[in-house]
Amino acid sequence: MPTMRSGPASHDAQFRGFDTDALAHLIQQMRTASSAIDGWLAAHPPPPGVSSAGYRQALTVQLWINEQIGMLTRRRIYALTHQDTPDVTSVPPATPVRPAPVFESAALPPSKDLPDPPGLTDTEIGAYPDSAASMKGATSDALAVREAIQNHQPIPADVWKRIQAHAKDPDYTRTLYQQLGPAGTARLIDAAEGDKARVKALITSLTFADSKLHLDSAWVASLLAESGRLGSTSTAVQILNATPLAPHVDDALGLVEAGLVTSKAV
């Protein structure tokens, strides 16, 4: 059974928030449990003529574990990206967790079907119910951005609204910027046209995306090369300097100025 190890929360009576180290340990334990189930099932297929119901039930338990891993990972990233933010005074409300299945025996989980997992209700993270929905929504929005760019049309207002609404969703933001790439991101920055709400959403969403993507100087350089072509370098630099990508900006500008990085078609 996974357990939370001791951390700052166990030593400080005034502690409020997430013990991110303990949460990382719990997530790793759950991943180990999921891998153990996967390995056992792969090594012990049901013999011919023997019911596979127990194996399907074991997969149901593994699915439950993986769902909790996704939810806990999202909340840990939220905590990590907010721990140094001075205007954050509280953590998101606790997300309801689907009860773990109780085994009828040491070998098999119960035959009763498990209920559907609850959705994330934290409006700070976003309105999507789970990681899969977040990624699907981001993929759709990235496609809409690319189509608008290619057709020389404004990015739809509802796409901007969703980018703003889900700027703190690490799954949405990671997928959005993966799909757009650095050149597409430069075009998105240019399309914001300095609008304060949009610029704020870009800063926040890039911050959350980087927590999963760990974007480097080469990525930033490609973005700035396209921004230079669009004539929006100053805006791009302003946005990047307000994110964890700021340390890469000087190196990236040097690569662009040296002609080592050029813009790429979106």
Backbone as CSV, one residue per row, in Angstrom:
resi,resn,N_x,N_y,N_z,CA_x,CA_y,CA_z,C_x,C_y,C_z
1,MET,0.845,-1.189,0.000,0.000,0.000,0.000,0.887,1.248,0.000
2,PRO,0.706,2.171,-0.950,1.508,3.387,-0.972,1.301,4.196,0.296
3,THR,2.354,4.810,0.772,2.262,5.641,1.969,2.960,6.963,1.733
4,MET,2.502,7.996,2.427,3.146,9.308,2.346,4.292,9.343,3.347
5,ARG,5.490,9.632,2.896,6.613,9.717,3.819,6.587,11.060,4.528
6,SER,7.359,11.155,5.569,7.372,12.400,6.340,7.986,13.521,5.524
7,GLY,7.530,14.731,5.763,8.030,15.888,5.036,7.790,17.136,5.857
8,PRO,7.860,18.326,5.229,7.701,19.565,5.965,6.368,19.655,6.682
9,ALA,5.324,19.065,6.117,4.005,19.155,6.721,3.959,18.464,8.074
10,SER,4.803,17.444,8.291,4.778,16.700,9.541,5.556,17.396,10.649
11,HIS,6.297,18.442,10.332,7.130,19.136,11.314,6.675,20.561,11.591
12,ASP,5.773,21.073,10.809,5.352,22.459,10.935,3.842,22.518,11.156
13,ALA,3.426,22.890,12.353,1.995,22.924,12.674,1.265,23.995,11.879
14,GLN,2.002,24.976,11.347,1.392,26.058,10.581,1.376,25.783,9.078
15,PHE,1.858,24.599,8.694,1.972,24.294,7.258,0.593,24.273,6.603
16,ARG,0.468,24.953,5.489,-0.766,24.949,4.700,-0.396,24.770,3.238
17,GLY,-0.923,23.760,2.617,-0.635,23.564,1.196,-0.253,22.136,0.897
18,PHE,0.610,21.939,-0.097,1.033,20.625,-0.539,2.454,20.322,-0.074
19,ASP,2.677,19.112,0.396,4.045,18.630,0.624,4.453,17.973,-0.698
20,THR,5.100,18.749,-1.561,5.369,18.273,-2.919,6.322,17.085,-2.961
21,ASP,7.283,17.026,-2.025,8.203,15.886,-1.983,7.465,14.603,-1.625
22,ALA,6.598,14.694,-0.608,5.826,13.513,-0.213,4.873,13.094,-1.322
23,LEU,4.300,14.075,-2.015,3.379,13.758,-3.096,4.119,13.080,-4.246
24,ALA,5.329,13.541,-4.540,6.142,12.900,-5.583,6.449,11.457,-5.207
25,HIS,6.724,11.220,-3.920,7.012,9.865,-3.448,5.780,8.975,-3.613
26,LEU,4.618,9.505,-3.267,3.381,8.745,-3.418,3.116,8.412,-4.888
27,ILE,3.315,9.400,-5.769,3.096,9.169,-7.203,4.023,8.073,-7.717
28,GLN,5.287,8.098,-7.264,6.235,7.073,-7.695,5.810,5.696,-7.197
29,GLN,5.311,5.619,-5.967,4.834,4.341,-5.440,3.666,3.811,-6.262
30,MET,2.778,4.717,-6.664,1.625,4.297,-7.454,2.059,3.836,-8.846
31,ARG,3.052,4.494,-9.412,3.580,4.052,-10.704,4.210,2.664,-10.588
32,THR,4.909,2.432,-9.480,5.508,1.120,-9.255,4.432,0.052,-9.147
33,ALA,3.340,0.378,-8.445,2.237,-0.574,-8.310,1.601,-0.871,-9.661
34,SER,1.406,0.173,-10.475,0.822,-0.020,-11.801,1.721,-0.890,-12.673
35,SER,3.038,-0.634,-12.608,3.987,-1.431,-13.394,4.000,-2.881,-12.932
36,ALA,3.835,-3.092,-11.613,3.825,-4.459,-11.088,2.626,-5.236,-11.604
37,ILE,1.474,-4.585,-11.643,0.277,-5.233,-12.190,0.481,-5.549,-13.662
38,ASP,1.010,-4.581,-14.394,1.234,-4.756,-15.826,2.200,-5.907,-16.087
39,GLY,3.289,-5.957,-15.304,4.268,-7.023,-15.483,3.706,-8.397,-15.157
40,TRP,2.920,-8.478,-14.089,2.348,-9.774,-13.707,1.372,-10.267,-14.760
41,LEU,0.514,-9.371,-15.253,-0.464,-9.771,-16.260,0.223,-10.227,-17.547
42,ALA,1.307,-9.535,-17.914,2.028,-9.905,-19.134,2.696,-11.273,-18.993
43,ALA,3.160,-11.589,-17.775,3.884,-12.846,-17.552,2.969,-14.022,-17.238
44,HIS,1.701,-13.735,-16.931,0.792,-14.807,-16.534,-0.539,-14.692,-17.277
45,PRO,-0.541,-14.929,-18.582,-1.808,-14.878,-19.314,-2.729,-15.995,-18.842
46,PRO,-4.055,-15.784,-18.914,-4.980,-16.831,-18.459,-4.860,-18.081,-19.327
47,PRO,-4.784,-19.260,-18.723,-4.689,-20.502,-19.495,-5.938,-20.703,-20.353
48,PRO,-5.808,-21.418,-21.444,-6.969,-21.693,-22.299,-8.092,-22.339,-21.503
49,GLY,-9.310,-21.866,-21.735,-10.460,-22.439,-21.064,-10.733,-21.869,-19.693
50,VAL,-9.856,-21.018,-19.184,-10.036,-20.423,-17.862,-10.588,-19.005,-18.032
51,SER,-11.572,-18.669,-17.231,-12.186,-17.346,-17.316,-11.135,-16.250,-17.138
52,SER,-11.257,-15.211,-17.949,-10.330,-14.080,-17.839,-10.944,-12.925,-17.050
53,ALA,-12.065,-13.186,-16.371,-12.754,-12.120,-15.634,-11.840,-11.494,-14.587
54,GLY,-11.076,-12.333,-13.889,-10.182,-11.815,-12.864,-9.117,-10.913,-13.442
55,TYR,-8.658,-11.231,-14.634,-7.635,-10.409,-15.275,-8.219,-9.056,-15.681
56,ARG,-9.468,-9.083,-16.161,-10.111,-7.818,-16.510,-10.311,-6.953,-15.272
57,GLN,-10.620,-7.605,-14.157,-10.790,-6.858,-12.919,-9.460,-6.258,-12.450
58,ALA,-8.376,-7.008,-12.657,-7.059,-6.479,-12.301,-6.730,-5.250,-13.147
59,LEU,-7.125,-5.286,-14.411,-6.910,-4.132,-15.277,-7.730,-2.942,-14.805
60,THR,-8.922,-3.215,-14.254,-9.749,-2.139,-13.707,-9.044,-1.460,-12.545
61,VAL,-8.406,-2.261,-11.698,-7.647,-1.697,-10.580,-6.483,-0.863,-11.098
62,GLN,-5.794,-1.373,-12.128,-4.668,-0.636,-12.699,-5.144,0.686,-13.294
63,LEU,-6.311,0.662,-13.941,-6.874,1.886,-14.506,-7.143,2.900,-13.404
64,TRP,-7.696,2.433,-12.281,-7.947,3.336,-11.151,-6.643,3.978,-10.686
65,ILE,-5.588,3.176,-10.552,-4.290,3.705,-10.113,-3.801,4.779,-11.078
66,ASN,-3.871,4.492,-12.375,-3.363,5.433,-13.372,-4.167,6.728,-13.377
67,GLU,-5.483,6.632,-13.120,-6.299,7.846,-13.046,-5.861,8.719,-11.876
68,GLN,-5.574,8.077,-10.739,-5.141,8.844,-9.574,-3.765,9.471,-9.808
69,ILE,-2.889,8.750,-10.520,-1.567,9.305,-10.847,-1.722,10.591,-11.645
70,GLY,-2.604,10.559,-12.653,-2.823,11.753,-13.468,-3.345,12.914,-12.651
71,MET,-4.326,12.656,-11.794,-4.896,13.717,-10.967,-3.863,14.275,-10.001
72,LEU,-3.111,13.390,-9.319,-2.121,13.838,-8.338,-0.979,14.602,-9.011
73,THR,-0.588,14.167,-10.218,0.476,14.861,-10.938,0.058,16.273,-11.296
74,ARG,-1.184,16.429,-11.745,-1.700,17.755,-12.083,-1.660,18.676,-10.861
75,ARG,-2.041,18.145,-9.717,-2.095,18.976,-8.524,-0.689,19.292,-7.999
76,ARG,0.255,18.355,-8.163,1.623,18.630,-7.742,2.237,19.732,-8.612
77,ILE,1.979,19.674,-9.925,2.492,20.716,-10.816,1.892,22.066,-10.442
78,TYR,0.599,22.063,-10.099,-0.032,23.317,-9.658,0.719,23.879,-8.450
79,ALA,1.006,22.993,-7.472,1.688,23.440,-6.259,3.084,23.972,-6.564
80,LEU,3.826,23.256,-7.425,5.189,23.660,-7.745,5.229,25.005,-8.463
81,THR,4.270,25.226,-9.354,4.280,26.464,-10.133,3.699,27.634,-9.363
82,HIS,3.124,27.383,-8.194,2.569,28.465,-7.384,3.364,28.731,-6.112
83,GLN,4.356,27.906,-5.810,4.999,28.030,-4.513,5.761,29.336,-4.328
84,ASP,6.167,29.978,-5.426,6.895,31.244,-5.307,6.070,32.426,-5.778
85,THR,4.759,32.211,-5.977,3.898,33.283,-6.458,3.341,34.050,-5.268
86,PRO,3.714,35.315,-5.088,3.355,36.041,-3.874,1.875,36.291,-3.696
87,ASP,1.091,36.349,-4.800,-0.321,36.692,-4.643,-1.203,35.465,-4.464
88,VAL,-0.614,34.299,-4.333,-1.389,33.095,-4.092,-1.474,32.888,-2.579
89,THR,-2.665,32.983,-2.011,-2.834,32.890,-0.566,-3.452,31.580,-0.125
90,SER,-3.894,30.782,-1.055,-4.501,29.503,-0.683,-4.274,28.508,-1.791
91,VAL,-4.383,27.245,-1.437,-4.228,26.190,-2.426,-5.596,25.804,-2.942
92,PRO,-5.676,25.119,-4.085,-6.969,24.731,-4.604,-7.683,23.794,-3.643
93,PRO,-9.030,23.784,-3.662,-9.758,22.865,-2.793,-9.435,21.429,-3.135
94,ALA,-9.559,20.576,-2.165,-9.224,19.166,-2.372,-10.073,18.567,-3.466
95,THR,-9.436,17.837,-4.369,-10.141,17.161,-5.443,-10.686,15.837,-4.939
96,PRO,-11.973,15.559,-5.161,-12.509,14.274,-4.708,-11.821,13.126,-5.425
97,VAL,-11.494,12.106,-4.691,-10.804,10.949,-5.236,-11.740,9.760,-5.232
98,ARG,-11.826,9.053,-6.352,-12.664,7.873,-6.404,-12.139,6.834,-5.429
99,PRO,-13.006,6.224,-4.616,-12.531,5.236,-3.644,-11.765,4.111,-4.317
100,ALA,-10.702,3.664,-3.650,-9.927,2.547,-4.182,-10.745,1.269,-4.098
101,PRO,-10.602,0.378,-5.080,-11.325,-0.884,-5.026,-10.854,-1.726,-3.848
102,VAL,-11.798,-2.399,-3.195,-11.484,-3.271,-2.073,-11.485,-4.709,-2.556
103,PHE,-10.422,-5.431,-2.293,-10.282,-6.797,-2.768,-11.098,-7.767,-1.918
104,GLU,-11.797,-8.676,-2.586,-12.506,-9.734,-1.888,-11.546,-10.842,-1.461
105,SER,-10.421,-10.936,-2.160,-9.411,-11.932,-1.813,-8.060,-11.353,-2.164
106,ALA,-7.009,-12.082,-1.859,-5.670,-11.584,-2.154,-5.381,-11.628,-3.636
107,ALA,-6.190,-12.369,-4.404,-5.878,-12.566,-5.818,-6.701,-11.696,-6.739
108,LEU,-7.988,-11.481,-6.416,-8.862,-10.816,-7.366,-9.611,-9.652,-6.728
109,PRO,-9.839,-8.591,-7.502,-10.683,-7.510,-7.008,-12.144,-7.939,-7.094
110,PRO,-13.076,-7.188,-6.495,-14.478,-7.576,-6.538,-15.036,-7.515,-7.946
111,SER,-16.128,-8.208,-8.168,-16.717,-8.259,-9.503,-17.556,-7.026,-9.795
112,LYS,-17.990,-6.296,-8.738,-18.821,-5.118,-8.944,-18.048,-4.053,-9.702
113,ASP,-18.699,-3.469,-10.725,-18.036,-2.432,-11.520,-17.773,-1.199,-10.669
114,LEU,-16.653,-0.563,-10.923,-16.319,0.666,-10.218,-17.047,1.832,-10.847
115,PRO,-17.431,2.847,-10.055,-18.105,4.022,-10.620,-17.141,4.839,-11.463
116,ASP,-17.707,5.671,-12.318,-16.863,6.550,-13.132,-16.110,7.503,-12.230
117,PRO,-14.850,7.843,-12.596,-14.069,8.758,-11.758,-14.670,10.149,-11.771
118,PRO,-14.574,10.871,-10.664,-15.095,12.236,-10.634,-14.213,13.154,-11.444
119,GLY,-14.762,14.267,-11.912,-13.967,15.231,-12.661,-13.269,16.197,-11.714
120,LEU,-12.247,16.859,-12.229,-11.582,17.898,-11.453,-12.511,19.102,-11.376
121,THR,-12.725,19.607,-10.190,-13.625,20.737,-10.015,-12.879,22.026,-9.728
122,ASP,-11.575,21.967,-9.715,-10.760,23.131,-9.372,-10.754,24.127,-10.520
123,THR,-11.420,25.270,-10.317,-11.493,26.262,-11.387,-10.150,26.916,-11.655
124,GLU,-9.204,26.808,-10.709,-7.876,27.349,-10.953,-7.156,26.536,-12.015
125,ILE,-7.371,25.231,-12.018,-6.697,24.377,-12.989,-7.397,24.457,-14.336
126,GLY,-8.708,24.470,-14.337,-9.453,24.522,-15.581,-10.719,23.704,-15.474
127,ALA,-11.527,23.789,-16.500,-12.840,23.146,-16.445,-12.871,21.761,-17.057
128,TYR,-11.787,21.323,-17.687,-11.802,19.995,-18.279,-11.827,18.927,-17.184
129,PRO,-12.569,17.844,-17.392,-12.732,16.839,-16.329,-11.509,15.983,-16.066
130,ASP,-10.632,15.828,-17.070,-9.461,14.980,-16.868,-8.386,15.339,-17.892
131,SER,-7.247,14.658,-17.795,-6.112,14.964,-18.671,-6.443,14.729,-20.140
132,ALA,-7.151,13.630,-20.420,-7.475,13.310,-21.811,-8.321,14.411,-22.437
133,ALA,-9.301,14.910,-21.689,-10.155,15.982,-22.209,-9.355,17.266,-22.395
134,SER,-8.442,17.540,-21.472,-7.592,18.728,-21.593,-6.763,18.679,-22.871
135,MET,-6.140,17.531,-23.120,-5.278,17.386,-24.291,-6.086,17.437,-25.585
136,LYS,-7.275,16.855,-25.565,-8.132,16.895,-26.750,-8.555,18.332,-27.051
137,GLY,-8.921,19.078,-25.996,-9.317,20.471,-26.191,-8.166,21.319,-26.707
138,ALA,-6.976,21.081,-26.173,-5.805,21.847,-26.612,-5.455,21.537,-28.059
139,THR,-5.557,20.277,-28.437,-5.274,19.887,-29.821,-6.223,20.585,-30.782
140,SER,-7.499,20.632,-30.405,-8.496,21.310,-31.238,-8.204,22.803,-31.345
141,ASP,-7.819,23.425,-30.228,-7.533,24.862,-30.250,-6.259,25.165,-31.038
142,ALA,-5.260,24.304,-30.921,-4.031,24.493,-31.690,-4.319,24.419,-33.182
143,LEU,-5.185,23.483,-33.572,-5.561,23.360,-34.982,-6.282,24.620,-35.452
144,ALA,-7.156,25.159,-34.610,-7.872,26.388,-34.973,-6.912,27.557,-35.132
145,VAL,-5.902,27.621,-34.265,-4.893,28.685,-34.368,-4.129,28.550,-35.680
146,ARG,-3.695,27.337,-35.989,-2.914,27.116,-37.219,-3.739,27.433,-38.464
147,GLU,-5.002,27.039,-38.463,-5.867,27.323,-39.618,-6.074,28.822,-39.795
148,ALA,-6.248,29.533,-38.684,-6.416,30.985,-38.765,-5.157,31.641,-39.327
149,ILE,-4.012,31.172,-38.877,-2.737,31.717,-39.363,-2.579,31.459,-40.862
150,GLN,-2.819,30.234,-41.260,-2.633,29.856,-42.668,-3.608,30.576,-43.582
151,ASN,-4.797,30.899,-43.061,-5.804,31.583,-43.879,-5.763,33.102,-43.693
152,HIS,-4.734,33.582,-42.963,-4.561,35.015,-42.720,-5.812,35.628,-42.090
153,GLN,-6.363,34.911,-41.120,-7.552,35.368,-40.410,-7.249,35.530,-38.928
154,PRO,-8.053,36.334,-38.209,-7.851,36.467,-36.763,-8.106,35.136,-36.056
155,ILE,-7.405,34.906,-34.985,-7.664,33.715,-34.182,-9.035,33.891,-33.536
156,PRO,-9.910,32.892,-33.632,-11.273,33.029,-33.099,-11.287,33.453,-31.633
157,ALA,-12.236,34.309,-31.298,-12.340,34.817,-29.930,-12.574,33.700,-28.922
158,ASP,-13.329,32.655,-29.319,-13.593,31.576,-28.368,-12.329,30.772,-28.072
159,VAL,-11.391,30.736,-29.028,-10.113,30.068,-28.779,-9.321,30.859,-27.738
160,TRP,-9.302,32.171,-27.886,-8.619,33.006,-26.893,-9.246,32.814,-25.505
161,LYS,-10.556,32.721,-25.462,-11.233,32.533,-24.176,-10.810,31.224,-23.521
162,ARG,-10.669,30.185,-24.333,-10.267,28.888,-23.767,-8.806,28.915,-23.324
163,ILE,-7.958,29.589,-24.086,-6.554,29.708,-23.669,-6.471,30.426,-22.329
164,GLN,-7.281,31.456,-22.156,-7.301,32.185,-20.885,-7.877,31.314,-19.765
165,ALA,-8.948,30.597,-20.068,-9.618,29.790,-19.041,-8.759,28.626,-18.559
166,HIS,-7.921,28.088,-19.454,-7.145,26.892,-19.120,-5.645,27.177,-19.036
167,ALA,-5.301,28.430,-18.794,-3.885,28.820,-18.756,-3.119,28.140,-17.633
168,LYS,-3.816,27.660,-16.607,-3.151,26.998,-15.481,-3.321,25.481,-15.516
169,ASP,-3.815,24.978,-16.636,-3.974,23.527,-16.792,-2.709,22.985,-17.463
170,PRO,-1.858,22.244,-16.748,-0.591,21.792,-17.325,-0.759,20.857,-18.513
171,ASP,-1.834,20.064,-18.541,-2.048,19.159,-19.677,-2.493,19.929,-20.914
172,TYR,-3.381,20.887,-20.712,-3.848,21.710,-21.827,-2.691,22.523,-22.408
173,THR,-1.958,23.214,-21.526,-0.900,24.095,-22.014,0.240,23.324,-22.661
174,ARG,0.618,22.198,-22.070,1.687,21.389,-22.675,1.298,20.972,-24.093
175,THR,0.068,20.475,-24.240,-0.377,19.999,-25.550,-0.497,21.152,-26.543
176,LEU,-1.005,22.286,-26.076,-1.173,23.446,-26.961,0.161,23.856,-27.565
177,TYR,1.188,24.013,-26.726,2.479,24.490,-27.234,3.265,23.398,-27.945
178,GLN,3.016,22.151,-27.619,3.609,21.060,-28.400,3.077,21.087,-29.820
179,GLN,1.760,21.298,-29.938,1.127,21.309,-31.254,1.529,22.546,-32.071
180,LEU,1.636,23.685,-31.414,1.973,24.915,-32.126,3.451,24.989,-32.486
181,GLY,4.306,24.458,-31.611,5.740,24.587,-31.826,6.172,26.030,-31.593
182,PRO,7.462,26.306,-31.643,7.937,27.669,-31.361,7.454,28.708,-32.374
183,ALA,7.406,28.332,-33.656,6.958,29.306,-34.660,5.480,29.622,-34.488
184,GLY,4.671,28.598,-34.241,3.248,28.828,-34.014,3.007,29.640,-32.758
185,THR,3.828,29.422,-31.745,3.716,30.198,-30.510,4.042,31.662,-30.772
186,ALA,5.045,31.905,-31.607,5.383,33.283,-31.976,4.208,33.957,-32.676
187,ARG,3.549,33.213,-33.542,2.388,33.776,-34.244,1.246,34.048,-33.275
188,LEU,1.097,33.175,-32.267,0.064,33.373,-31.247,0.358,34.645,-30.445
189,ILE,1.627,34.832,-30.087,2.027,36.043,-29.362,1.749,37.287,-30.199
190,ASP,2.097,37.214,-31.475,1.868,38.345,-32.377,0.379,38.652,-32.497
191,ALA,-0.438,37.592,-32.550,-1.886,37.767,-32.708,-2.543,38.349,-31.474
192,ALA,-1.869,38.260,-30.323,-2.436,38.839,-29.096,-2.519,40.356,-29.185
193,GLU,-1.672,40.950,-30.023,-1.681,42.385,-30.295,-1.612,43.231,-29.025
194,GLY,-0.876,42.726,-28.033,-0.670,43.502,-26.821,-1.850,43.552,-25.875
195,ASP,-2.939,42.853,-26.180,-4.096,42.829,-25.292,-3.674,42.298,-23.915
196,LYS,-3.973,43.049,-22.852,-3.464,42.698,-21.517,-3.923,41.324,-21.047
197,ALA,-5.196,41.017,-21.252,-5.721,39.725,-20.796,-5.076,38.577,-21.558
198,ARG,-4.876,38.771,-22.854,-4.267,37.719,-23.662,-2.792,37.546,-23.318
199,VAL,-2.094,38.661,-23.131,-0.682,38.583,-22.756,-0.527,37.876,-21.413
200,LYS,-1.384,38.196,-20.462,-1.336,37.536,-19.160,-1.566,36.031,-19.301
201,ALA,-2.522,35.661,-20.153,-2.805,34.240,-20.371,-1.620,33.533,-21.015
202,LEU,-0.930,34.218,-21.931,0.240,33.620,-22.573,1.371,33.423,-21.565
203,ILE,1.579,34.388,-20.701,2.627,34.262,-19.687,2.325,33.080,-18.761
204,THR,1.088,33.009,-18.301,0.701,31.935,-17.385,0.762,30.576,-18.063
205,SER,0.221,30.494,-19.257,0.169,29.198,-19.945,1.563,28.707,-20.333
206,LEU,2.448,29.603,-20.736,3.824,29.202,-21.034,4.538,28.717,-19.774
207,THR,4.237,29.340,-18.648,4.827,28.919,-17.377,4.416,27.493,-17.041
208,PHE,3.138,27.200,-17.192,2.654,25.859,-16.878,3.133,24.840,-17.913
209,ALA,3.185,25.235,-19.172,3.666,24.315,-20.210,5.122,23.940,-19.965
210,ASP,5.935,24.933,-19.590,7.358,24.673,-19.373,7.586,23.730,-18.197
211,SER,6.667,23.710,-17.241,6.825,22.808,-16.096,6.788,21.346,-16.523
212,LYS,6.214,21.088,-17.692,6.187,19.716,-18.215,7.120,19.532,-19.405
213,LEU,7.256,20.564,-20.236,8.044,20.426,-21.462,9.522,20.743,-21.260
214,HIS,9.850,21.570,-20.260,11.233,21.985,-20.013,11.856,22.542,-21.300
215,LEU,11.246,23.583,-21.819,11.679,24.201,-23.068,13.080,24.789,-22.914
216,ASP,13.877,24.719,-23.989,15.276,25.125,-23.901,15.575,26.340,-24.771
217,SER,16.848,26.709,-24.820,17.262,27.894,-25.576,16.983,27.744,-27.071
218,ALA,17.123,26.538,-27.596,16.866,26.323,-29.023,15.406,26.593,-29.352
219,TRP,14.508,26.138,-28.460,13.075,26.379,-28.672,12.788,27.878,-28.628
220,VAL,13.334,28.544,-27.640,13.131,29.985,-27.510,13.718,30.715,-28.711
221,ALA,14.874,30.271,-29.190,15.507,30.913,-30.347,14.625,30.782,-31.592
222,SER,14.032,29.621,-31.788,13.140,29.431,-32.936,11.934,30.357,-32.831
223,LEU,11.410,30.508,-31.614,10.283,31.420,-31.404,10.694,32.848,-31.737
224,LEU,11.858,33.259,-31.246,12.299,34.640,-31.467,12.656,34.904,-32.922
225,ALA,13.134,33.880,-33.620,13.427,34.058,-35.047,12.142,34.371,-35.814
226,GLU,11.072,33.646,-35.493,9.794,33.917,-36.152,9.229,35.258,-35.702
227,SER,9.397,35.581,-34.423,8.932,36.875,-33.925,9.647,38.019,-34.647
228,GLY,10.941,37.818,-34.935,11.688,38.830,-35.677,11.128,39.029,-37.070
229,ARG,10.751,37.953,-37.705,10.164,38.046,-39.047,8.839,38.787,-39.021
230,LEU,8.109,38.613,-37.894,6.800,39.248,-37.764,6.898,40.681,-37.244
231,GLY,8.077,41.067,-36.761,8.242,42.399,-36.199,7.702,42.524,-34.785
232,SER,7.642,41.398,-34.062,7.086,41.426,-32.709,8.072,40.885,-31.675
233,THR,9.363,41.065,-31.949,10.381,40.546,-31.032,10.254,41.140,-29.637
234,SER,10.034,42.447,-29.542,9.971,43.090,-28.227,8.832,42.527,-27.382
235,THR,7.696,42.274,-28.003,6.562,41.697,-27.277,6.885,40.284,-26.821
236,ALA,7.506,39.504,-27.700,7.867,38.128,-27.359,8.861,38.101,-26.205
237,VAL,9.854,38.980,-26.262,10.859,39.035,-25.188,10.210,39.441,-23.874
238,GLN,9.288,40.404,-23.932,8.589,40.844,-22.725,7.835,39.677,-22.090
239,ILE,7.153,38.897,-22.908,6.384,37.756,-22.394,7.313,36.687,-21.856
240,LEU,8.343,36.342,-22.605,9.265,35.290,-22.187,9.985,35.652,-20.892
241,ASN,10.336,36.937,-20.738,11.039,37.371,-19.532,10.166,37.292,-18.284
242,ALA,8.868,37.159,-18.472,7.953,37.032,-17.335,7.651,35.572,-17.005
243,THR,8.345,34.660,-17.665,8.145,33.223,-17.467,9.456,32.569,-17.021
244,PRO,9.422,31.278,-16.659,10.670,30.572,-16.328,11.624,30.438,-17.501
245,LEU,11.191,30.834,-18.703,12.052,30.770,-19.884,13.018,31.959,-19.959
246,ALA,12.875,32.910,-19.065,13.698,34.117,-19.106,15.204,33.844,-19.199
247,PRO,15.756,32.846,-18.455,17.207,32.604,-18.545,17.685,32.203,-19.938
248,HIS,16.765,31.757,-20.795,17.155,31.325,-22.144,17.148,32.470,-23.152
249,VAL,16.551,33.602,-22.788,16.306,34.653,-23.778,17.600,35.213,-24.355
250,ASP,18.566,35.562,-23.515,19.805,36.159,-24.015,20.549,35.214,-24.952
251,ASP,20.669,33.948,-24.551,21.334,32.968,-25.417,20.593,32.817,-26.731
252,ALA,19.255,32.792,-26.644,18.447,32.617,-27.848,18.600,33.802,-28.793
253,LEU,18.614,35.012,-28.246,18.797,36.199,-29.088,20.161,36.168,-29.770
254,GLY,21.169,35.667,-29.053,22.505,35.549,-29.636,22.514,34.576,-30.803
255,LEU,21.787,33.469,-30.670,21.715,32.486,-31.764,21.031,33.080,-32.983
256,VAL,19.975,33.850,-32.747,19.242,34.464,-33.864,20.105,35.514,-34.549
257,GLU,20.750,36.364,-33.746,21.585,37.431,-34.311,22.770,36.864,-35.086
258,ALA,23.258,35.704,-34.677,24.379,35.067,-35.370,23.922,34.314,-36.618
259,GLY,22.621,34.302,-36.857,22.094,33.617,-38.034,22.099,32.108,-37.910
260,LEU,22.198,31.625,-36.679,22.253,30.162,-36.456,20.861,29.555,-36.378
261,VAL,19.833,30.430,-36.213,18.447,29.976,-36.154,17.618,30.883,-37.047
262,THR,16.810,30.292,-37.880,15.941,31.075,-38.752,14.505,30.667,-38.501
263,SER,13.585,31.523,-38.941,12.160,31.231,-38.735,11.739,30.060,-39.607
264,LYS,10.696,29.368,-39.127,10.163,28.214,-39.858,8.695,28.437,-40.145
265,ALA,8.252,27.899,-41.239,6.839,28.045,-41.615,5.957,27.358,-40.599
266,VAL,4.805,27.990,-40.316,3.860,27.429,-39.348,2.943,26.452,-40.055
